Amino acid sequence: MTVSNASYLKGFYDQTKAMGQKVVNSDFTFEIEGFEQNYLLARQCPWPDVAVQGEIEVPSPLGAALFEPQQIRVNHQGQVTFMEVTAGSIDQMLVDIITNGGTFNAKIYEGTPERYLRYKRITDAFLQIDDPDRDWENRSQVLTFSGTMFFHYFGEIVEGNSADYR
């Protein structure tokens, strides 16, 4: 590792600070429409972004090749985790989602539903939840439901109601 002088490192420090506060991974809430009361039980979810799906290789003379971007990606997937409570709120929510057609829309807030910087709206999501393991010897862990959420995101970002949601 290079040992740089302090003034050189101070320049990088100042430039990095000038870009603003860093986002902390845990500063989010996930709210499923129709099940707004369960947002405090959502422990993990994907943060969607807009990017191209991949590359298209285009042949060119003399055996060379070029790349062109594919269409943007609107179908996404990512891990979700919900904490269960003794009333069975998450278990019942999963049943109710299936009963209502299996899909839902949701908002992923940077902050909370009451105070947030922005939120992203996802549509036509569905959950593939793995069966949780219950363990008689485990008295130190909350029961969680984890799995994969499949959803669509079209780049919709709604500006928040707070400049500082903390």
N, CA and C of each residue as an Amber inpcrd file, in Angstrom:
protein
   498
   0.8390000  -1.1810000   0.0000000   0.0000000   0.0000000   0.0000000
   0.8830000   1.2430000   0.0000000   0.4980000   2.2230000  -0.7840000
   1.2390000   3.4790000  -0.8480000   0.9770000   4.3060000   0.3980000
   1.9850000   4.9590000   0.8910000   1.8290000   5.8960000   1.9930000
   1.8910000   7.2950000   1.3900000   0.7620000   7.9830000   1.3960000
   0.6720000   9.3100000   0.7860000   0.7940000  10.3770000   1.8650000
   1.1780000  11.5860000   1.4420000   1.2940000  12.6480000   2.4420000
  -0.0980000  13.1460000   2.8300000  -0.1890000  13.7940000   3.9550000
  -1.4630000  14.1970000   4.5390000  -2.2080000  15.2150000   3.6800000
  -1.5120000  16.1490000   3.0610000  -2.2060000  17.1610000   2.2630000
  -2.8310000  16.5440000   1.0130000  -2.1710000  15.5400000   0.4320000
  -2.7220000  14.8400000  -0.7190000  -4.0190000  14.1240000  -0.3290000
  -3.9960000  13.4230000   0.8100000  -5.1860000  12.7100000   1.2880000
  -6.2890000  13.6800000   1.6970000  -5.9200000  14.8360000   2.2360000
  -6.9070000  15.8470000   2.6280000  -7.6920000  16.3130000   1.4040000
  -7.0600000  16.4040000   0.2560000  -7.7550000  16.7880000  -0.9750000
  -8.8470000  15.7980000  -1.3320000  -8.5630000  14.4970000  -1.2350000
  -9.5740000  13.4770000  -1.4950000 -10.6850000  13.5300000  -0.4570000
 -10.3130000  13.7670000   0.7810000 -11.3060000  13.8780000   1.8570000
 -12.2670000  15.0280000   1.5600000 -11.7380000  16.1830000   1.2080000
 -12.5700000  17.3490000   0.9310000 -13.4870000  17.1090000  -0.2650000
 -12.9690000  16.4930000  -1.3330000 -13.7910000  16.2140000  -2.5170000
 -14.9070000  15.2330000  -2.1830000 -14.5960000  14.2190000  -1.3850000
 -15.5960000  13.2190000  -1.0140000 -16.6780000  13.8380000  -0.1410000
 -16.3010000  14.6570000   0.8160000 -17.2810000  15.3190000   1.6830000
 -18.1610000  16.2840000   0.8940000 -17.5900000  16.9260000  -0.1270000
 -18.3530000  17.8820000  -0.9280000 -19.4780000  17.2050000  -1.7120000
 -19.3510000  15.9050000  -1.9600000 -20.3940000  15.1770000  -2.6790000
 -21.6090000  14.8970000  -1.8060000 -21.5010000  15.0930000  -0.5070000
 -22.6500000  14.9390000   0.3850000 -22.5650000  13.7140000   1.2650000
 -23.5350000  13.6410000   2.1660000 -23.6270000  12.5060000   3.0830000
 -23.8530000  11.2230000   2.2980000 -23.3040000  10.1450000   2.7730000
 -23.4620000   8.8470000   2.1130000 -24.7640000   8.1970000   2.5760000
 -25.3810000   7.4690000   1.6910000 -26.6000000   6.7450000   2.0170000
 -26.2120000   5.4980000   2.8070000 -26.9040000   5.2770000   3.9010000
 -26.6830000   4.0770000   4.7040000 -27.6700000   3.0190000   4.2260000
 -27.2150000   1.8130000   4.0290000 -28.0280000   0.7380000   3.4730000
 -29.3350000   0.5460000   4.2290000 -29.3230000   0.7240000   5.5380000
 -30.5130000   0.4380000   6.3360000 -31.5400000   1.5540000   6.3260000
 -31.2480000   2.6950000   5.7010000 -32.1800000   3.8290000   5.6990000
 -33.2650000   3.6400000   4.6410000 -34.1680000   2.6810000   4.8820000
 -35.2490000   2.4330000   3.9260000 -36.4340000   1.8310000   4.6680000
 -37.5900000   1.9140000   4.0500000 -38.7520000   1.1290000   4.4580000
 -39.4350000   0.6270000   3.1980000 -40.0560000  -0.5270000   3.3050000
 -40.7180000  -1.1980000   2.1930000 -42.1890000  -1.3390000   2.5510000
 -43.0610000  -0.7120000   1.7450000 -44.4870000  -0.6700000   2.0570000
 -45.2860000  -1.2580000   0.9050000 -45.9740000  -2.3580000   1.1670000
 -46.8240000  -3.0110000   0.1720000 -48.2080000  -2.3770000   0.2260000
 -48.7090000  -1.9350000  -0.9240000 -50.0280000  -1.3170000  -0.9600000
 -51.0850000  -2.3180000  -0.5150000 -51.9310000  -1.8780000   0.4060000
 -52.9440000  -2.7440000   0.9950000 -52.4940000  -3.3860000   2.2880000
 -51.2030000  -3.3510000   2.5560000 -50.6380000  -3.9340000   3.7750000
 -49.6850000  -2.9360000   4.4300000 -50.0780000  -1.6670000   4.4120000
 -49.2230000  -0.5910000   4.8990000 -48.7960000  -0.7860000   6.3520000
 -49.6320000  -1.4360000   7.1630000 -49.3250000  -1.6320000   8.5760000
 -48.1220000  -2.5510000   8.8000000 -47.6940000  -3.2910000   7.7820000
 -46.5880000  -4.2460000   7.9410000 -45.2280000  -3.6780000   7.5630000
 -45.1400000  -2.3900000   7.2470000 -43.8490000  -1.8700000   6.7780000
 -42.7670000  -1.9720000   7.8380000 -43.1300000  -1.9420000   9.1060000
 -42.1280000  -2.0670000  10.1670000 -41.5670000  -3.4840000  10.2800000
 -42.1890000  -4.4350000   9.6140000 -41.7380000  -5.8270000   9.6690000
 -40.8810000  -6.2150000   8.4580000 -40.7460000  -5.3120000   7.4940000
 -39.9300000  -5.5950000   6.3080000 -38.4740000  -5.2720000   6.6240000
 -37.6430000  -6.2950000   6.6720000 -36.2460000  -6.1380000   7.0750000
 -35.2840000  -5.9950000   5.9060000 -35.6500000  -6.5090000   4.7340000
 -34.7470000  -6.4950000   3.5770000 -35.5730000  -6.4600000   2.3030000
 -35.1130000  -5.6700000   1.3240000 -35.7360000  -5.6650000  -0.0040000
 -34.7550000  -5.0700000  -0.9940000 -34.9620000  -5.3020000  -2.2870000
 -34.0560000  -4.7390000  -3.3010000 -34.3350000  -3.2560000  -3.5220000
 -33.3080000  -2.5150000  -3.8860000 -33.4110000  -1.1050000  -4.2650000
 -33.2400000  -1.0540000  -5.7790000 -34.3290000  -0.9010000  -6.5480000
 -34.2300000  -1.0040000  -8.0040000 -33.5190000   0.1840000  -8.6340000
 -32.9250000  -0.0570000  -9.7760000 -32.2870000   1.0110000 -10.5300000
 -32.6170000   0.8420000 -12.0120000 -32.2820000   1.8570000 -12.7870000
 -32.5040000   1.8170000 -14.2290000 -31.1510000   1.6240000 -14.9000000
 -31.0280000   0.5840000 -15.6820000 -29.7930000   0.3060000 -16.4160000
 -30.1480000  -0.5450000 -17.6320000 -29.2320000  -0.6170000 -18.5640000
 -29.4810000  -1.4500000 -19.7400000 -29.4150000  -2.9210000 -19.3400000
 -30.1220000  -3.7320000 -20.1080000 -30.2070000  -5.1650000 -19.8130000
 -28.8910000  -5.8840000 -20.1060000 -28.1440000  -5.3900000 -21.0450000
 -26.8950000  -6.0440000 -21.4050000 -26.3420000  -5.4320000 -22.6780000
 -25.5570000  -6.2170000 -23.3770000 -24.8970000  -5.7080000 -24.5720000
 -25.3400000  -6.4940000 -25.8030000 -25.2500000  -5.8390000 -26.9430000
 -25.4710000  -6.4740000 -28.2390000 -24.1450000  -6.3940000 -28.9770000
 -23.6080000  -7.5350000 -29.3550000 -22.3460000  -7.5400000 -30.0950000
 -22.6450000  -7.3280000 -31.5710000 -21.9960000  -6.3310000 -32.1550000
 -22.1910000  -5.9940000 -33.5610000 -20.8780000  -6.2800000 -34.2890000
 -20.8990000  -7.2140000 -35.2660000 -19.6680000  -7.5070000 -35.9950000
 -19.2850000  -6.3420000 -36.9070000 -18.0000000  -6.1890000 -37.0790000
 -17.5030000  -5.1480000 -37.9880000 -16.3640000  -5.7430000 -38.8270000
 -15.9210000  -5.0190000 -39.8330000 -14.8990000  -5.5670000 -40.7490000
 -13.6250000  -6.0200000 -40.0270000 -12.9360000  -6.9280000 -40.6600000
 -11.6580000  -7.4720000 -40.2060000 -11.7570000  -8.2300000 -38.8920000
 -12.9410000  -8.7720000 -38.6180000 -13.1160000  -9.6000000 -37.4330000
 -13.2940000  -8.8270000 -36.1420000 -13.3870000  -7.5340000 -36.2160000
 -13.5860000  -6.7290000 -35.0100000 -15.0510000  -6.7770000 -34.5870000
 -15.3320000  -6.2800000 -33.4340000 -16.7030000  -6.2460000 -32.9330000
 -16.9170000  -4.9650000 -32.1400000 -18.1650000  -4.5200000 -32.1330000
 -18.5800000  -3.3400000 -31.3790000 -19.6790000  -3.7480000 -30.4120000
 -19.9140000  -2.9230000 -29.4160000 -21.0260000  -3.1680000 -28.5010000
 -22.0430000  -2.0480000 -28.6080000 -23.3040000  -2.4210000 -28.5760000
 -24.4340000  -1.4930000 -28.5020000 -25.2260000  -1.8820000 -27.2560000
 -25.8680000  -0.9150000 -26.5880000 -26.6580000  -1.2700000 -25.4030000
 -27.9830000  -1.9320000 -25.7910000 -28.4180000  -2.8720000 -24.9630000
 -29.7490000  -3.4540000 -25.1250000 -30.7830000  -2.5020000 -24.5320000
 -32.0440000  -2.8960000 -24.6430000 -33.1490000  -2.1540000 -24.0350000
 -32.9400000  -2.0730000 -22.5240000 -33.5160000  -1.0510000 -21.8810000
 -33.3710000  -0.9600000 -20.4270000 -34.1020000  -2.1220000 -19.7600000
 -33.6330000  -2.4630000 -18.6120000 -34.2000000  -3.5730000 -17.8570000
 -35.3520000  -3.0590000 -17.0060000 -36.5300000  -3.6470000 -17.1600000
 -37.6850000  -3.2730000 -16.3430000 -38.1390000  -4.4190000 -15.4450000
 -37.6990000  -5.6320000 -15.7340000 -38.0380000  -6.7710000 -14.8830000
 -36.8630000  -7.0170000 -13.9250000 -37.1630000  -7.0280000 -12.6470000
 -36.1220000  -7.1360000 -11.6230000 -36.4740000  -8.2350000 -10.6370000
 -35.4860000  -8.5880000  -9.8340000 -35.7110000  -9.5210000  -8.7360000
 -34.6900000  -9.2380000  -7.6520000 -35.0360000  -9.6210000  -6.4230000
 -34.1100000  -9.4340000  -5.3170000 -34.6550000 -10.0660000  -4.0530000
 -33.7800000 -10.1640000  -3.0790000 -34.1150000 -10.8200000  -1.8220000
 -35.0180000  -9.9440000  -0.9590000 -35.9870000 -10.5830000  -0.3020000
 -36.8420000  -9.9140000   0.6780000 -36.8350000 -10.7280000   1.9640000
 -36.9760000 -10.0380000   3.0750000 -37.0900000 -10.6870000   4.3780000
 -38.0890000  -9.9200000   5.2170000 -39.0150000 -10.6470000   5.8150000
 -39.9950000 -10.0720000   6.7190000 -39.8570000 -10.7310000   8.0780000
 -39.9820000  -9.9450000   9.1380000 -39.9960000 -10.4730000  10.4990000
 -41.4400000 -10.7880000  10.8740000 -41.6710000 -11.9520000  11.4500000
 -43.0200000 -12.3540000  11.8500000 -43.2950000 -11.9130000  13.2820000
 -44.5630000 -11.6930000  13.5790000 -44.9940000 -11.3680000  14.9420000
 -45.9500000 -12.4510000  15.4130000 -46.2240000 -12.4820000  16.7120000
 -47.0480000 -13.5600000  17.2640000 -48.4600000 -13.5600000  16.6860000
 -48.9410000 -12.4280000  16.1940000 -50.2800000 -12.3700000  15.5970000
 -50.3200000 -13.0100000  14.2090000 -49.1610000 -13.3520000  13.6370000
 -49.1150000 -13.9900000  12.3230000 -49.3700000 -13.0300000  11.1790000
 -49.0010000 -11.7810000  11.3320000 -49.3020000 -10.7480000  10.3260000
 -48.6990000 -11.0560000   8.9580000 -47.4520000 -11.5000000   8.9230000
 -46.8010000 -11.7610000   7.6420000 -47.3580000 -13.0300000   7.0090000
 -47.5550000 -14.0630000   7.7980000 -48.1430000 -15.2980000   7.2970000
 -49.4940000 -15.0130000   6.6430000 -50.3180000 -14.2140000   7.3080000
 -51.6360000 -13.8720000   6.7650000 -51.5140000 -12.9620000   5.5500000
 -50.5550000 -12.0350000   5.5540000 -50.3510000 -11.1600000   4.4030000
 -50.0250000 -11.9840000   3.1630000 -49.1750000 -12.9910000   3.3090000
 -48.8140000 -13.8360000   2.1650000 -50.0370000 -14.5600000   1.6110000
 -50.9020000 -15.0490000   2.4970000 -52.1400000 -15.7030000   2.0580000
 -53.0440000 -14.6990000   1.3590000 -53.1810000 -13.5000000   1.9260000
 -54.0490000 -12.4780000   1.3450000 -53.5530000 -12.0200000  -0.0300000
 -52.2410000 -11.9260000  -0.2070000 -51.7030000 -11.5440000  -1.5180000
 -52.0820000 -12.5850000  -2.5650000 -51.9580000 -13.8460000  -2.2240000
 -52.3460000 -14.9210000  -3.1500000 -53.8460000 -14.8540000  -3.4400000
 -54.6450000 -14.6470000  -2.4010000 -56.0990000 -14.5690000  -2.5590000
 -56.4950000 -13.4170000  -3.4710000 -55.7440000 -12.3170000  -3.4260000
 -56.0460000 -11.1390000  -4.2410000 -55.4020000 -11.1830000  -5.6250000
 -54.9470000 -12.3290000  -6.0750000 -54.4030000 -12.4650000  -7.4210000
 -52.9190000 -12.7270000  -7.4790000 -52.2230000 -12.6220000  -6.3520000
 -50.8140000 -12.9960000  -6.2970000 -49.8290000 -11.8760000  -6.5570000
 -50.2850000 -10.7260000  -7.0600000 -49.3640000  -9.6200000  -7.3180000
 -49.7600000  -8.3990000  -6.4940000 -48.8130000  -7.4800000  -6.3750000
 -49.0620000  -6.2580000  -5.6090000 -48.1600000  -5.1580000  -6.1340000
 -48.4860000  -3.9310000  -5.7700000 -47.6400000  -2.7660000  -6.0130000
 -47.0690000  -2.3350000  -4.6720000 -45.9300000  -1.6550000  -4.6970000
 -45.3020000  -1.2590000  -3.4380000 -44.4780000  -0.0010000  -3.6370000
 -44.0940000   0.5800000  -2.5050000 -43.1990000   1.7380000  -2.4840000
 -42.0080000   1.3830000  -1.6170000 -40.8200000   1.7620000  -2.0880000
 -39.6070000   1.5800000  -1.3030000 -39.0870000   2.9790000  -0.9850000
 -39.1830000   3.3400000   0.2790000 -38.8440000   4.6920000   0.7220000
 -37.3850000   4.7880000   1.1310000 -36.7770000   5.9170000   0.8200000
 -35.5070000   6.2760000   1.4400000 -35.8900000   7.1530000   2.6220000
 -36.0700000   6.5050000   3.7510000 -36.6260000   7.1130000   4.9520000
 -37.8010000   6.2710000   5.3980000 -38.8500000   6.9210000   5.8880000
 -40.0640000   6.2290000   6.3160000 -41.2510000   6.8010000   5.5390000
 -42.4060000   6.1310000   5.5640000 -43.5610000   6.6850000   4.8480000
 -43.9740000   8.0770000   5.3340000 -43.6740000   8.3990000   6.5770000
 -44.0210000   9.7180000   7.1100000 -43.0170000  10.7870000   6.7060000
 -41.7260000  10.4470000   6.6970000 -40.6570000  11.3970000   6.3730000
 -39.6390000  10.6840000   5.4910000 -39.4800000  11.1640000   4.2690000
 -38.5940000  10.4830000   3.3290000 -37.9820000  11.4790000   2.3560000
 -36.8390000  11.0970000   1.8130000 -36.1910000  11.9000000   0.7840000
 -36.8100000  11.6350000  -0.5840000 -37.1280000  10.3600000  -0.8350000
 -37.7420000   9.9530000  -2.0960000 -38.2550000   8.5300000  -1.9160000
 -39.1080000   8.1120000  -2.8570000 -39.4500000   6.6950000  -2.9020000
 -39.5150000   6.2350000  -4.3390000 -39.3400000   4.9300000  -4.5030000
 -39.4290000   4.2940000  -5.8130000 -40.6540000   3.3880000  -5.8040000
 -41.4420000   3.4910000  -6.8700000 -42.6550000   2.6780000  -6.9810000
 -42.3520000   1.4540000  -7.8350000 -42.7180000   0.2790000  -7.3280000
 -42.5930000  -0.9540000  -8.0970000 -43.9970000  -1.4870000  -8.3790000
 -44.1440000  -2.1940000  -9.4820000 -45.4640000  -2.6700000  -9.8980000
 -45.4390000  -4.1560000 -10.2140000 -46.6230000  -4.7410000 -10.1240000
 -46.8580000  -6.1530000 -10.4670000 -45.8100000  -7.0730000  -9.8420000
 -45.5650000  -6.8830000  -8.5610000 -44.5940000  -7.7080000  -7.8410000
 -45.2610000  -8.9800000  -7.3420000 -44.4680000 -10.0140000  -7.1980000
 -44.9330000 -11.2270000  -6.5170000 -43.7730000 -11.8190000  -5.7420000
 -44.1160000 -12.6340000  -4.7510000 -43.1270000 -13.1790000  -3.8240000
 -43.0130000 -14.6810000  -3.9690000 -41.8110000 -15.1630000  -3.9700000
 -41.5300000 -16.5910000  -3.8450000 -40.8170000 -16.7230000  -2.5020000
 -41.5510000 -17.1820000  -1.4930000 -41.0310000 -17.2390000  -0.1270000
 -40.5930000 -18.6680000   0.1920000 -39.3950000 -18.7950000   0.7480000
 -38.8830000 -20.0880000   1.1860000 -39.5250000 -20.4540000   2.5150000
 -39.7570000 -21.7480000   2.7190000 -40.2980000 -22.1950000   4.0030000
 -39.2870000 -21.9110000   5.1020000 -39.6930000 -21.2010000   6.1650000
 -38.7440000 -20.9210000   7.2500000 -38.5010000 -22.1630000   8.0960000
 -37.3030000 -22.2560000   8.6230000 -36.9860000 -23.3430000   9.5530000
 -37.2940000 -22.8890000  10.9680000 -38.0190000 -23.7060000  11.7170000
 -38.2610000 -23.4500000  13.1300000 -37.3310000 -24.3860000  13.8960000
 -36.7250000 -23.8830000  14.9410000 -35.7000000 -24.6330000  15.6620000
 -35.9340000 -24.4950000  17.1630000 -36.1800000 -25.6180000  17.8450000
 -36.4620000 -25.5980000  19.2850000 -35.3120000 -25.0240000  20.0990000
 -34.0940000 -25.1760000  19.6090000 -32.9400000 -24.7180000  20.3820000
 -32.5940000 -23.2510000  20.1360000 -33.2160000 -22.6360000  19.1580000
 -32.8780000 -21.2610000  18.8070000 -33.8230000 -20.3000000  19.5270000
 -33.3330000 -19.7500000  20.6330000 -34.1260000 -18.8010000  21.4080000
 -33.6280000 -17.3740000  21.2290000 -32.7780000 -17.1660000  20.2480000
 -32.1440000 -15.8530000  20.1110000 -32.3620000 -15.2160000  18.7430000
 -33.3160000 -15.7050000  17.9810000 -33.5230000 -15.1730000  16.6420000
 -35.0060000 -15.0340000  16.3610000 -35.3760000 -13.9150000  15.7530000
 -36.7600000 -13.6670000  15.3540000 -37.1030000 -14.5610000  14.1680000
 -38.3250000 -15.0730000  14.1480000 -38.7970000 -15.8610000  13.0040000
 -38.9180000 -14.9290000  11.7930000 -38.2900000 -15.3130000  10.6910000
 -38.3480000 -14.4900000   9.4810000 -38.8370000 -15.3260000   8.3020000
 -39.4830000 -14.6350000   7.3730000 -39.8620000 -15.2000000   6.0890000
 -38.9690000 -14.5450000   5.0490000 -38.2120000 -15.3520000   4.3290000
 -37.2810000 -14.8350000   3.3250000 -37.5480000 -15.4910000   1.9820000
 -37.2090000 -14.7850000   0.9460000 -37.3600000 -15.3360000  -0.3940000
 -36.9730000 -14.3140000  -1.4390000 -37.5280000 -14.4790000  -2.6210000
 -37.2140000 -13.6110000  -3.7440000 -38.4740000 -12.8850000  -4.1930000
 -38.3150000 -11.5880000  -4.4350000 -39.4070000 -10.7920000  -4.9800000
 -39.0890000 -10.5170000  -6.4490000 -40.0680000 -10.7440000  -7.3100000
 -39.9720000 -10.4450000  -8.7310000 -40.8930000  -9.2580000  -8.9830000
 -40.4250000  -8.2580000  -9.7210000 -41.2110000  -7.0410000  -9.8650000
 -40.7870000  -6.2790000 -11.1050000 -41.5170000  -5.2190000 -11.3830000
 -41.2170000  -4.3400000 -12.5140000 -40.9500000  -2.9390000 -11.9740000
 -39.9260000  -2.3210000 -12.5400000 -39.5710000  -0.9550000 -12.1510000
 -39.2700000  -0.1720000 -13.4140000 -39.9410000   0.9840000 -13.5490000
 -39.8360000   1.7890000 -14.7640000 -39.1480000   3.1260000 -14.5080000
 -38.3910000   3.2190000 -13.4290000 -37.6280000   4.4330000 -13.1630000
 -38.3970000   5.5210000 -12.4460000 -39.5720000   5.2040000 -11.9240000
 -40.3750000   6.2210000 -11.2420000 -39.8010000   6.5230000  -9.8580000
 -39.4020000   7.7750000  -9.6750000 -38.9000000   8.2390000  -8.3820000
 -39.7480000   9.4370000  -7.9690000 -40.3370000   9.3740000  -6.7840000
 -41.1640000  10.4520000  -6.2710000 -40.3750000  11.1850000  -5.2010000
 -40.2270000  12.4950000  -5.3820000 -39.4800000  13.2940000  -4.4120000
 -40.2050000  13.3370000  -3.0880000 -39.4210000  13.4490000  -2.0230000
 -39.9560000  13.3260000  -0.6780000 -40.5510000  14.5780000  -0.0900000
 -40.9840000  14.4160000   1.1450000 -41.6120000  15.4990000   1.8820000
 -40.6880000  16.0490000   2.9640000 -39.4260000  15.6200000   2.9600000
 -38.4950000  16.0280000   3.9970000 -37.1010000  16.1830000   3.3870000
 -36.4310000  17.2650000   3.7190000 -35.0510000  17.4400000   3.2690000
 -34.1080000  16.6370000   4.1430000 -34.5490000  16.3180000   5.3470000
 -33.7470000  15.5390000   6.2820000 -34.6980000  14.6570000   7.0810000
 -34.8340000  13.4160000   6.6610000 -35.8330000  12.5290000   7.2500000
 -35.4250000  11.9440000   8.5920000 -34.2300000  12.2590000   9.0730000
 -33.7550000  11.6440000  10.3050000 -34.4300000  12.2070000  11.5170000
